[in-house]
């Protein structure tokens, strides 16, 4: 857990959630009799294109950026009832009382 915090510059809550999500993906693969070591976040087809390096320059950079964006597309963060929700991500709704000018 501490190693992940340092590598990805995340606090412990995000690391806990990432570990939980990874365990969920692994369990899902096992239930489907798939090989969990072959899971590629960001898409296998994009990864394979990058791995072949059949393109260069701007096209390669664009493809790599697209793959990285697909890998980073989701935020997974759980709340804790004892802490009144999530300490990293919180949505608060305020009642609009109208303009008083």
Gaussian input, Z-matrix of N, CA and C with variables (Angstrom, degrees):
# hf/3-21g

backbone

0 1
 N
 C     1     B1
 C     2     B2     1     A1
 N     3     B3     2     A2     1     D1
 C     4     B4     3     A3     2     D2
 C     5     B5     4     A4     3     D3
 N     6     B6     5     A5     4     D4
 C     7     B7     6     A6     5     D5
 C     8     B8     7     A7     6     D6
 N     9     B9     8     A8     7     D7
 C    10    B10     9     A9     8     D8
 C    11    B11    10    A10     9     D9
 N    12    B12    11    A11    10    D10
 C    13    B13    12    A12    11    D11
 C    14    B14    13    A13    12    D12
 N    15    B15    14    A14    13    D13
 C    16    B16    15    A15    14    D14
 C    17    B17    16    A16    15    D15
 N    18    B18    17    A17    16    D16
 C    19    B19    18    A18    17    D17
 C    20    B20    19    A19    18    D18
 N    21    B21    20    A20    19    D19
 C    22    B22    21    A21    20    D20
 C    23    B23    22    A22    21    D21
 N    24    B24    23    A23    22    D22
 C    25    B25    24    A24    23    D23
 C    26    B26    25    A25    24    D24
 N    27    B27    26    A26    25    D25
 C    28    B28    27    A27    26    D26
 C    29    B29    28    A28    27    D27
 N    30    B30    29    A29    28    D28
 C    31    B31    30    A30    29    D29
 C    32    B32    31    A31    30    D30
 N    33    B33    32    A32    31    D31
 C    34    B34    33    A33    32    D32
 C    35    B35    34    A34    33    D33
 N    36    B36    35    A35    34    D34
 C    37    B37    36    A36    35    D35
 C    38    B38    37    A37    36    D36
 N    39    B39    38    A38    37    D37
 C    40    B40    39    A39    38    D38
 C    41    B41    40    A40    39    D39
 N    42    B42    41    A41    40    D40
 C    43    B43    42    A42    41    D41
 C    44    B44    43    A43    42    D42
 N    45    B45    44    A44    43    D43
 C    46    B46    45    A45    44    D44
 C    47    B47    46    A46    45    D45
 N    48    B48    47    A47    46    D46
 C    49    B49    48    A48    47    D47
 C    50    B50    49    A49    48    D48
 N    51    B51    50    A50    49    D49
 C    52    B52    51    A51    50    D50
 C    53    B53    52    A52    51    D51
 N    54    B54    53    A53    52    D52
 C    55    B55    54    A54    53    D53
 C    56    B56    55    A55    54    D54
 N    57    B57    56    A56    55    D55
 C    58    B58    57    A57    56    D56
 C    59    B59    58    A58    57    D57
 N    60    B60    59    A59    58    D58
 C    61    B61    60    A60    59    D59
 C    62    B62    61    A61    60    D60
 N    63    B63    62    A62    61    D61
 C    64    B64    63    A63    62    D62
 C    65    B65    64    A64    63    D63
 N    66    B66    65    A65    64    D64
 C    67    B67    66    A66    65    D65
 C    68    B68    67    A67    66    D66
 N    69    B69    68    A68    67    D67
 C    70    B70    69    A69    68    D68
 C    71    B71    70    A70    69    D69
 N    72    B72    71    A71    70    D70
 C    73    B73    72    A72    71    D71
 C    74    B74    73    A73    72    D72
 N    75    B75    74    A74    73    D73
 C    76    B76    75    A75    74    D74
 C    77    B77    76    A76    75    D75
 N    78    B78    77    A77    76    D76
 C    79    B79    78    A78    77    D77
 C    80    B80    79    A79    78    D78
 N    81    B81    80    A80    79    D79
 C    82    B82    81    A81    80    D80
 C    83    B83    82    A82    81    D81
 N    84    B84    83    A83    82    D82
 C    85    B85    84    A84    83    D83
 C    86    B86    85    A85    84    D84
 N    87    B87    86    A86    85    D85
 C    88    B88    87    A87    86    D86
 C    89    B89    88    A88    87    D87
 N    90    B90    89    A89    88    D88
 C    91    B91    90    A90    89    D89
 C    92    B92    91    A91    90    D90
 N    93    B93    92    A92    91    D91
 C    94    B94    93    A93    92    D92
 C    95    B95    94    A94    93    D93
 N    96    B96    95    A95    94    D94
 C    97    B97    96    A96    95    D95
 C    98    B98    97    A97    96    D96
 N    99    B99    98    A98    97    D97
 C   100   B100    99    A99    98    D98
 C   101   B101   100   A100    99    D99
 N   102   B102   101   A101   100   D100
 C   103   B103   102   A102   101   D101
 C   104   B104   103   A103   102   D102
 N   105   B105   104   A104   103   D103
 C   106   B106   105   A105   104   D104
 C   107   B107   106   A106   105   D105
 N   108   B108   107   A107   106   D106
 C   109   B109   108   A108   107   D107
 C   110   B110   109   A109   108   D108
 N   111   B111   110   A110   109   D109
 C   112   B112   111   A111   110   D110
 C   113   B113   112   A112   111   D111
 N   114   B114   113   A113   112   D112
 C   115   B115   114   A114   113   D113
 C   116   B116   115   A115   114   D114
 N   117   B117   116   A116   115   D115
 C   118   B118   117   A117   116   D116
 C   119   B119   118   A118   117   D117
 N   120   B120   119   A119   118   D118
 C   121   B121   120   A120   119   D119
 C   122   B122   121   A121   120   D120
 N   123   B123   122   A122   121   D121
 C   124   B124   123   A123   122   D122
 C   125   B125   124   A124   123   D123
 N   126   B126   125   A125   124   D124
 C   127   B127   126   A126   125   D125
 C   128   B128   127   A127   126   D126
 N   129   B129   128   A128   127   D127
 C   130   B130   129   A129   128   D128
 C   131   B131   130   A130   129   D129
 N   132   B132   131   A131   130   D130
 C   133   B133   132   A132   131   D131
 C   134   B134   133   A133   132   D132
 N   135   B135   134   A134   133   D133
 C   136   B136   135   A135   134   D134
 C   137   B137   136   A136   135   D135
 N   138   B138   137   A137   136   D136
 C   139   B139   138   A138   137   D137
 C   140   B140   139   A139   138   D138
 N   141   B141   140   A140   139   D139
 C   142   B142   141   A141   140   D140
 C   143   B143   142   A142   141   D141
 N   144   B144   143   A143   142   D142
 C   145   B145   144   A144   143   D143
 C   146   B146   145   A145   144   D144
 N   147   B147   146   A146   145   D145
 C   148   B148   147   A147   146   D146
 C   149   B149   148   A148   147   D147
 N   150   B150   149   A149   148   D148
 C   151   B151   150   A150   149   D149
 C   152   B152   151   A151   150   D150
 N   153   B153   152   A152   151   D151
 C   154   B154   153   A153   152   D152
 C   155   B155   154   A154   153   D153
 N   156   B156   155   A155   154   D154
 C   157   B157   156   A156   155   D155
 C   158   B158   157   A157   156   D156
 N   159   B159   158   A158   157   D157
 C   160   B160   159   A159   158   D158
 C   161   B161   160   A160   159   D159
 N   162   B162   161   A161   160   D160
 C   163   B163   162   A162   161   D161
 C   164   B164   163   A163   162   D162
 N   165   B165   164   A164   163   D163
 C   166   B166   165   A165   164   D164
 C   167   B167   166   A166   165   D165
 N   168   B168   167   A167   166   D166
 C   169   B169   168   A168   167   D167
 C   170   B170   169   A169   168   D168
 N   171   B171   170   A170   169   D169
 C   172   B172   171   A171   170   D170
 C   173   B173   172   A172   171   D171
 N   174   B174   173   A173   172   D172
 C   175   B175   174   A174   173   D173
 C   176   B176   175   A175   174   D174
 N   177   B177   176   A176   175   D175
 C   178   B178   177   A177   176   D176
 C   179   B179   178   A178   177   D177
 N   180   B180   179   A179   178   D178
 C   181   B181   180   A180   179   D179
 C   182   B182   181   A181   180   D180
 N   183   B183   182   A182   181   D181
 C   184   B184   183   A183   182   D182
 C   185   B185   184   A184   183   D183
 N   186   B186   185   A185   184   D184
 C   187   B187   186   A186   185   D185
 C   188   B188   187   A187   186   D186
 N   189   B189   188   A188   187   D187
 C   190   B190   189   A189   188   D188
 C   191   B191   190   A190   189   D189
 N   192   B192   191   A191   190   D190
 C   193   B193   192   A192   191   D191
 C   194   B194   193   A193   192   D192
 N   195   B195   194   A194   193   D193
 C   196   B196   195   A195   194   D194
 C   197   B197   196   A196   195   D195
 N   198   B198   197   A197   196   D196
 C   199   B199   198   A198   197   D197
 C   200   B200   199   A199   198   D198
 N   201   B201   200   A200   199   D199
 C   202   B202   201   A201   200   D200
 C   203   B203   202   A202   201   D201
 N   204   B204   203   A203   202   D202
 C   205   B205   204   A204   203   D203
 C   206   B206   205   A205   204   D204
 N   207   B207   206   A206   205   D205
 C   208   B208   207   A207   206   D206
 C   209   B209   208   A208   207   D207
 N   210   B210   209   A209   208   D208
 C   211   B211   210   A210   209   D209
 C   212   B212   211   A211   210   D210
 N   213   B213   212   A212   211   D211
 C   214   B214   213   A213   212   D212
 C   215   B215   214   A214   213   D213
 N   216   B216   215   A215   214   D214
 C   217   B217   216   A216   215   D215
 C   218   B218   217   A217   216   D216
 N   219   B219   218   A218   217   D217
 C   220   B220   219   A219   218   D218
 C   221   B221   220   A220   219   D219
 N   222   B222   221   A221   220   D220
 C   223   B223   222   A222   221   D221
 C   224   B224   223   A223   222   D222
 N   225   B225   224   A224   223   D223
 C   226   B226   225   A225   224   D224
 C   227   B227   226   A226   225   D225
 N   228   B228   227   A227   226   D226
 C   229   B229   228   A228   227   D227
 C   230   B230   229   A229   228   D228
 N   231   B231   230   A230   229   D229
 C   232   B232   231   A231   230   D230
 C   233   B233   232   A232   231   D231
 N   234   B234   233   A233   232   D232
 C   235   B235   234   A234   233   D233
 C   236   B236   235   A235   234   D234
 N   237   B237   236   A236   235   D235
 C   238   B238   237   A237   236   D236
 C   239   B239   238   A238   237   D237
 N   240   B240   239   A239   238   D238
 C   241   B241   240   A240   239   D239
 C   242   B242   241   A241   240   D240
 N   243   B243   242   A242   241   D241
 C   244   B244   243   A243   242   D242
 C   245   B245   244   A244   243   D243
 N   246   B246   245   A245   244   D244
 C   247   B247   246   A246   245   D245
 C   248   B248   247   A247   246   D246
 N   249   B249   248   A248   247   D247
 C   250   B250   249   A249   248   D248
 C   251   B251   250   A250   249   D249
 N   252   B252   251   A251   250   D250
 C   253   B253   252   A252   251   D251
 C   254   B254   253   A253   252   D252
 N   255   B255   254   A254   253   D253
 C   256   B256   255   A255   254   D254
 C   257   B257   256   A256   255   D255
 N   258   B258   257   A257   256   D256
 C   259   B259   258   A258   257   D257
 C   260   B260   259   A259   258   D258
 N   261   B261   260   A260   259   D259
 C   262   B262   261   A261   260   D260
 C   263   B263   262   A262   261   D261
 N   264   B264   263   A263   262   D262
 C   265   B265   264   A264   263   D263
 C   266   B266   265   A265   264   D264
 N   267   B267   266   A266   265   D265
 C   268   B268   267   A267   266   D266
 C   269   B269   268   A268   267   D267
 N   270   B270   269   A269   268   D268
 C   271   B271   270   A270   269   D269
 C   272   B272   271   A271   270   D270
 N   273   B273   272   A272   271   D271
 C   274   B274   273   A273   272   D272
 C   275   B275   274   A274   273   D273
 N   276   B276   275   A275   274   D274
 C   277   B277   276   A276   275   D275
 C   278   B278   277   A277   276   D276
 N   279   B279   278   A278   277   D277
 C   280   B280   279   A279   278   D278
 C   281   B281   280   A280   279   D279
 N   282   B282   281   A281   280   D280
 C   283   B283   282   A282   281   D281
 C   284   B284   283   A283   282   D282
 N   285   B285   284   A284   283   D283
 C   286   B286   285   A285   284   D284
 C   287   B287   286   A286   285   D285
 N   288   B288   287   A287   286   D286
 C   289   B289   288   A288   287   D287
 C   290   B290   289   A289   288   D288
 N   291   B291   290   A290   289   D289
 C   292   B292   291   A291   290   D290
 C   293   B293   292   A292   291   D291
 N   294   B294   293   A293   292   D292
 C   295   B295   294   A294   293   D293
 C   296   B296   295   A295   294   D294
 N   297   B297   296   A296   295   D295
 C   298   B298   297   A297   296   D296
 C   299   B299   298   A298   297   D297
 N   300   B300   299   A299   298   D298
 C   301   B301   300   A300   299   D299
 C   302   B302   301   A301   300   D300

   B1=1.4576
   B2=1.5277
   B3=1.3270
   B4=1.4717
   B5=1.5263
   B6=1.3272
   B7=1.4649
   B8=1.5260
   B9=1.3372
   B10=1.4636
   B11=1.5216
   B12=1.3167
   B13=1.4600
   B14=1.5259
   B15=1.3191
   B16=1.4609
   B17=1.5135
   B18=1.3181
   B19=1.4653
   B20=1.5169
   B21=1.3360
   B22=1.4535
   B23=1.5264
   B24=1.3206
   B25=1.4715
   B26=1.5354
   B27=1.3381
   B28=1.4621
   B29=1.5184
   B30=1.3233
   B31=1.4580
   B32=1.5303
   B33=1.3338
   B34=1.4621
   B35=1.5319
   B36=1.3254
   B37=1.4677
   B38=1.5288
   B39=1.3315
   B40=1.4601
   B41=1.5240
   B42=1.3335
   B43=1.4563
   B44=1.5292
   B45=1.3259
   B46=1.4708
   B47=1.5293
   B48=1.3254
   B49=1.4670
   B50=1.5281
   B51=1.3285
   B52=1.4638
   B53=1.5267
   B54=1.3318
   B55=1.4594
   B56=1.5195
   B57=1.3284
   B58=1.4542
   B59=1.5354
   B60=1.3326
   B61=1.4618
   B62=1.5306
   B63=1.3274
   B64=1.4671
   B65=1.5261
   B66=1.3270
   B67=1.4687
   B68=1.5200
   B69=1.3256
   B70=1.4557
   B71=1.5306
   B72=1.3218
   B73=1.4686
   B74=1.5251
   B75=1.3333
   B76=1.4625
   B77=1.5265
   B78=1.3167
   B79=1.4639
   B80=1.5273
   B81=1.3142
   B82=1.4599
   B83=1.5248
   B84=1.3247
   B85=1.4681
   B86=1.5217
   B87=1.3048
   B88=1.4743
   B89=1.5262
   B90=1.3230
   B91=1.4646
   B92=1.5236
   B93=1.3301
   B94=1.4671
   B95=1.5239
   B96=1.3450
   B97=1.4676
   B98=1.5259
   B99=1.3247
   B100=1.4607
   B101=1.5224
   B102=1.3111
   B103=1.4540
   B104=1.5287
   B105=1.3435
   B106=1.4710
   B107=1.5197
   B108=1.3301
   B109=1.4691
   B110=1.5188
   B111=1.3402
   B112=1.4556
   B113=1.5254
   B114=1.3407
   B115=1.4599
   B116=1.5241
   B117=1.3275
   B118=1.4690
   B119=1.5159
   B120=1.3241
   B121=1.4523
   B122=1.5209
   B123=1.3181
   B124=1.4540
   B125=1.5188
   B126=1.3076
   B127=1.4561
   B128=1.5081
   B129=1.3183
   B130=1.4630
   B131=1.5240
   B132=1.3308
   B133=1.4709
   B134=1.5300
   B135=1.3421
   B136=1.4592
   B137=1.5270
   B138=1.3276
   B139=1.4564
   B140=1.5254
   B141=1.3375
   B142=1.4683
   B143=1.5219
   B144=1.3268
   B145=1.4672
   B146=1.5215
   B147=1.3187
   B148=1.4649
   B149=1.5257
   B150=1.3126
   B151=1.4606
   B152=1.5281
   B153=1.3317
   B154=1.4686
   B155=1.5207
   B156=1.3300
   B157=1.4696
   B158=1.5318
   B159=1.3110
   B160=1.4614
   B161=1.5291
   B162=1.3139
   B163=1.4587
   B164=1.5268
   B165=1.3187
   B166=1.4597
   B167=1.5194
   B168=1.3003
   B169=1.4542
   B170=1.5096
   B171=1.3367
   B172=1.4656
   B173=1.5197
   B174=1.3232
   B175=1.4650
   B176=1.5266
   B177=1.3427
   B178=1.4637
   B179=1.5222
   B180=1.3249
   B181=1.4704
   B182=1.5228
   B183=1.3326
   B184=1.4685
   B185=1.5317
   B186=1.3240
   B187=1.4546
   B188=1.5317
   B189=1.3248
   B190=1.4626
   B191=1.5270
   B192=1.3199
   B193=1.4627
   B194=1.5287
   B195=1.3314
   B196=1.4646
   B197=1.5309
   B198=1.3441
   B199=1.4596
   B200=1.5279
   B201=1.3270
   B202=1.4620
   B203=1.5263
   B204=1.3329
   B205=1.4650
   B206=1.5235
   B207=1.3143
   B208=1.4628
   B209=1.5236
   B210=1.3212
   B211=1.4699
   B212=1.5275
   B213=1.3107
   B214=1.4601
   B215=1.5155
   B216=1.3080
   B217=1.4486
   B218=1.5152
   B219=1.3242
   B220=1.4562
   B221=1.5172
   B222=1.2989
   B223=1.4572
   B224=1.5108
   B225=1.3024
   B226=1.4523
   B227=1.5110
   B228=1.3067
   B229=1.4568
   B230=1.5235
   B231=1.3265
   B232=1.4606
   B233=1.5149
   B234=1.3002
   B235=1.4578
   B236=1.5146
   B237=1.3109
   B238=1.4619
   B239=1.5178
   B240=1.3178
   B241=1.4615
   B242=1.5314
   B243=1.3209
   B244=1.4647
   B245=1.5290
   B246=1.3267
   B247=1.4672
   B248=1.5311
   B249=1.3315
   B250=1.4669
   B251=1.5257
   B252=1.3267
   B253=1.4587
   B254=1.5083
   B255=1.3180
   B256=1.4487
   B257=1.5202
   B258=1.3256
   B259=1.4637
   B260=1.5265
   B261=1.3263
   B262=1.4641
   B263=1.5209
   B264=1.3085
   B265=1.4580
   B266=1.5175
   B267=1.2899
   B268=1.4560
   B269=1.5243
   B270=1.3054
   B271=1.4642
   B272=1.5201
   B273=1.2839
   B274=1.4574
   B275=1.5172
   B276=1.3129
   B277=1.4626
   B278=1.5206
   B279=1.3142
   B280=1.4429
   B281=1.5230
   B282=1.2882
   B283=1.4525
   B284=1.5141
   B285=1.3186
   B286=1.4537
   B287=1.5309
   B288=1.3049
   B289=1.4642
   B290=1.5161
   B291=1.3067
   B292=1.4674
   B293=1.5238
   B294=1.3021
   B295=1.4630
   B296=1.5097
   B297=1.2980
   B298=1.4576
   B299=1.5143
   B300=1.2737
   B301=1.4513
   B302=1.4686
   A1=110.09
   A2=117.38
   A3=120.64
   A4=111.55
   A5=115.62
   A6=119.14
   A7=110.74
   A8=116.69
   A9=120.35
   A10=111.39
   A11=116.71
   A12=119.97
   A13=110.18
   A14=116.47
   A15=120.69
   A16=113.00
   A17=116.42
   A18=120.88
   A19=111.39
   A20=117.10
   A21=121.03
   A22=113.78
   A23=116.81
   A24=122.20
   A25=110.97
   A26=115.83
   A27=122.30
   A28=109.76
   A29=115.70
   A30=117.79
   A31=109.21
   A32=116.26
   A33=120.88
   A34=112.85
   A35=117.98
   A36=119.31
   A37=111.32
   A38=117.10
   A39=119.57
   A40=111.19
   A41=117.56
   A42=120.81
   A43=110.06
   A44=117.66
   A45=120.89
   A46=110.73
   A47=116.51
   A48=120.85
   A49=111.23
   A50=117.48
   A51=120.94
   A52=110.41
   A53=116.92
   A54=120.67
   A55=110.46
   A56=117.09
   A57=120.83
   A58=110.99
   A59=116.85
   A60=121.10
   A61=110.76
   A62=117.23
   A63=120.98
   A64=110.70
   A65=117.12
   A66=120.36
   A67=110.63
   A68=116.67
   A69=121.38
   A70=111.08
   A71=116.68
   A72=120.90
   A73=110.24
   A74=116.98
   A75=120.64
   A76=111.25
   A77=116.27
   A78=120.49
   A79=110.57
   A80=117.33
   A81=121.53
   A82=110.75
   A83=116.79
   A84=120.57
   A85=110.71
   A86=116.53
   A87=120.39
   A88=110.94
   A89=117.36
   A90=120.56
   A91=111.57
   A92=116.76
   A93=121.33
   A94=112.26
   A95=117.13
   A96=123.04
   A97=112.12
   A98=115.92
   A99=121.85
   A100=108.49
   A101=116.31
   A102=121.31
   A103=108.85
   A104=117.98
   A105=119.21
   A106=114.08
   A107=117.78
   A108=118.85
   A109=111.76
   A110=117.17
   A111=120.87
   A112=112.83
   A113=117.47
   A114=121.03
   A115=108.75
   A116=116.39
   A117=121.23
   A118=108.23
   A119=115.69
   A120=120.79
   A121=107.92
   A122=116.16
   A123=121.05
   A124=112.32
   A125=116.44
   A126=120.65
   A127=113.41
   A128=115.36
   A129=120.74
   A130=112.12
   A131=117.59
   A132=119.13
   A133=111.10
   A134=117.19
   A135=119.11
   A136=111.21
   A137=116.41
   A138=120.25
   A139=111.06
   A140=116.60
   A141=120.39
   A142=111.44
   A143=117.14
   A144=119.95
   A145=110.70
   A146=116.65
   A147=120.24
   A148=111.23
   A149=116.23
   A150=121.52
   A151=111.75
   A152=116.79
   A153=120.31
   A154=111.94
   A155=116.54
   A156=123.13
   A157=111.66
   A158=115.88
   A159=120.30
   A160=112.18
   A161=117.00
   A162=121.15
   A163=108.48
   A164=115.14
   A165=120.21
   A166=110.58
   A167=115.31
   A168=122.06
   A169=114.27
   A170=114.78
   A171=121.29
   A172=112.58
   A173=117.47
   A174=120.57
   A175=110.57
   A176=116.33
   A177=120.19
   A178=110.89
   A179=116.56
   A180=120.57
   A181=111.12
   A182=116.62
   A183=120.86
   A184=110.29
   A185=117.11
   A186=121.93
   A187=110.73
   A188=116.65
   A189=120.75
   A190=111.04
   A191=116.46
   A192=120.23
   A193=110.69
   A194=116.94
   A195=120.78
   A196=110.69
   A197=116.36
   A198=120.47
   A199=110.98
   A200=117.26
   A201=121.21
   A202=111.06
   A203=117.40
   A204=120.50
   A205=111.27
   A206=117.42
   A207=120.44
   A208=111.07
   A209=116.56
   A210=120.50
   A211=111.10
   A212=117.24
   A213=121.49
   A214=113.06
   A215=118.49
   A216=121.75
   A217=117.79
   A218=118.46
   A219=119.47
   A220=111.93
   A221=114.30
   A222=121.29
   A223=106.89
   A224=116.68
   A225=121.96
   A226=107.09
   A227=116.35
   A228=119.98
   A229=109.36
   A230=116.14
   A231=121.60
   A232=110.65
   A233=115.06
   A234=121.13
   A235=111.26
   A236=115.65
   A237=122.04
   A238=107.76
   A239=116.51
   A240=121.02
   A241=111.63
   A242=116.88
   A243=119.57
   A244=112.23
   A245=116.57
   A246=120.89
   A247=111.71
   A248=116.13
   A249=123.25
   A250=112.66
   A251=115.75
   A252=119.83
   A253=112.45
   A254=115.34
   A255=122.40
   A256=109.10
   A257=116.46
   A258=119.90
   A259=112.94
   A260=117.49
   A261=120.71
   A262=112.37
   A263=116.40
   A264=122.06
   A265=108.39
   A266=116.38
   A267=118.96
   A268=108.81
   A269=115.91
   A270=121.55
   A271=106.99
   A272=115.41
   A273=120.28
   A274=108.86
   A275=116.17
   A276=121.46
   A277=108.36
   A278=115.36
   A279=121.51
   A280=109.12
   A281=116.24
   A282=120.40
   A283=108.53
   A284=116.51
   A285=121.89
   A286=108.75
   A287=117.10
   A288=120.42
   A289=113.06
   A290=116.35
   A291=119.30
   A292=112.05
   A293=114.77
   A294=121.15
   A295=110.16
   A296=115.83
   A297=120.67
   A298=109.11
   A299=116.73
   A300=118.74
   A301=115.36
   D1=-46.71
   D2=-179.93
   D3=-63.92
   D4=-37.05
   D5=179.50
   D6=-63.40
   D7=-42.76
   D8=178.42
   D9=-63.82
   D10=-37.73
   D11=178.37
   D12=-59.06
   D13=-42.65
   D14=-179.05
   D15=-72.04
   D16=-42.91
   D17=-177.13
   D18=-64.53
   D19=-44.30
   D20=-174.01
   D21=-104.48
   D22=1.44
   D23=178.73
   D24=55.37
   D25=52.22
   D26=-179.76
   D27=-119.41
   D28=154.30
   D29=174.51
   D30=-81.49
   D31=170.79
   D32=-172.26
   D33=-64.11
   D34=-31.13
   D35=179.40
   D36=-65.03
   D37=-45.14
   D38=178.48
   D39=-65.14
   D40=-38.17
   D41=178.95
   D42=-64.91
   D43=-43.37
   D44=176.88
   D45=-57.24
   D46=-44.40
   D47=-179.11
   D48=-67.60
   D49=-37.95
   D50=178.38
   D51=-65.61
   D52=-40.72
   D53=177.81
   D54=-64.12
   D55=-42.82
   D56=178.62
   D57=-61.94
   D58=-42.41
   D59=179.32
   D60=-64.76
   D61=-42.13
   D62=179.26
   D63=-63.67
   D64=-41.58
   D65=177.22
   D66=-61.83
   D67=-38.12
   D68=178.64
   D69=-63.94
   D70=-42.99
   D71=178.67
   D72=-64.10
   D73=-43.28
   D74=178.96
   D75=-61.71
   D76=-44.81
   D77=179.97
   D78=-63.20
   D79=-40.37
   D80=178.52
   D81=-62.36
   D82=-41.70
   D83=178.22
   D84=-62.83
   D85=-43.48
   D86=-179.62
   D87=-63.90
   D88=-39.22
   D89=179.36
   D90=-64.92
   D91=-30.45
   D92=-179.51
   D93=-92.32
   D94=6.52
   D95=-175.94
   D96=56.39
   D97=38.30
   D98=175.79
   D99=-101.72
   D100=160.02
   D101=179.42
   D102=-85.67
   D103=110.23
   D104=-177.07
   D105=-67.15
   D106=-17.84
   D107=178.77
   D108=-74.56
   D109=-8.30
   D110=-179.78
   D111=-101.91
   D112=10.94
   D113=177.92
   D114=-73.41
   D115=129.46
   D116=179.12
   D117=-126.68
   D118=112.62
   D119=177.73
   D120=-76.92
   D121=131.51
   D122=-178.31
   D123=107.52
   D124=-10.13
   D125=176.55
   D126=105.14
   D127=127.80
   D128=-178.90
   D129=-66.57
   D130=-41.39
   D131=-175.86
   D132=-63.66
   D133=-42.56
   D134=177.42
   D135=-65.23
   D136=-40.59
   D137=179.13
   D138=-61.88
   D139=-43.80
   D140=179.65
   D141=-62.99
   D142=-39.35
   D143=177.51
   D144=-63.33
   D145=-41.73
   D146=178.55
   D147=-65.95
   D148=-39.43
   D149=-177.39
   D150=-65.45
   D151=-35.56
   D152=-179.00
   D153=-71.15
   D154=-26.07
   D155=-179.57
   D156=52.64
   D157=41.30
   D158=179.21
   D159=-81.67
   D160=-5.52
   D161=177.20
   D162=-124.24
   D163=157.39
   D164=-177.65
   D165=-132.77
   D166=173.24
   D167=171.68
   D168=64.63
   D169=-136.94
   D170=-174.87
   D171=-63.14
   D172=-37.77
   D173=-179.54
   D174=-63.17
   D175=-41.27
   D176=178.38
   D177=-65.56
   D178=-44.46
   D179=179.39
   D180=-61.81
   D181=-39.48
   D182=179.49
   D183=-65.71
   D184=-43.65
   D185=178.94
   D186=-63.75
   D187=-41.97
   D188=179.13
   D189=-65.34
   D190=-40.17
   D191=178.21
   D192=-64.01
   D193=-42.00
   D194=178.69
   D195=-61.57
   D196=-43.20
   D197=179.32
   D198=-63.64
   D199=-42.70
   D200=179.39
   D201=-65.08
   D202=-39.40
   D203=178.03
   D204=-64.63
   D205=-38.35
   D206=178.21
   D207=-67.62
   D208=-30.77
   D209=177.87
   D210=-72.11
   D211=-29.67
   D212=-174.80
   D213=-100.00
   D214=10.47
   D215=-169.35
   D216=-70.14
   D217=-17.75
   D218=-173.37
   D219=-118.42
   D220=143.94
   D221=172.44
   D222=-113.02
   D223=125.39
   D224=-179.75
   D225=-121.84
   D226=116.45
   D227=-176.09
   D228=-150.46
   D229=121.70
   D230=-177.10
   D231=-95.01
   D232=156.85
   D233=175.22
   D234=-100.60
   D235=169.30
   D236=179.48
   D237=-132.69
   D238=119.31
   D239=-176.80
   D240=-57.51
   D241=-38.70
   D242=-177.82
   D243=-67.46
   D244=-18.87
   D245=178.89
   D246=-108.12
   D247=15.70
   D248=179.75
   D249=59.28
   D250=44.48
   D251=176.28
   D252=112.98
   D253=-151.15
   D254=-177.00
   D255=-99.69
   D256=131.01
   D257=-177.98
   D258=-79.65
   D259=-17.37
   D260=178.96
   D261=-93.33
   D262=-38.93
   D263=-175.53
   D264=-128.55
   D265=119.03
   D266=-178.95
   D267=-138.48
   D268=134.31
   D269=175.84
   D270=-110.13
   D271=122.99
   D272=178.70
   D273=-118.75
   D274=137.00
   D275=-179.38
   D276=-111.22
   D277=125.12
   D278=177.75
   D279=-107.27
   D280=139.01
   D281=178.86
   D282=-74.70
   D283=129.71
   D284=178.03
   D285=-82.06
   D286=121.61
   D287=-177.58
   D288=-98.47
   D289=-1.12
   D290=179.17
   D291=93.25
   D292=166.57
   D293=-177.90
   D294=-82.75
   D295=131.71
   D296=177.18
   D297=-120.54
   D298=91.01
   D299=-174.56
   D300=-113.69

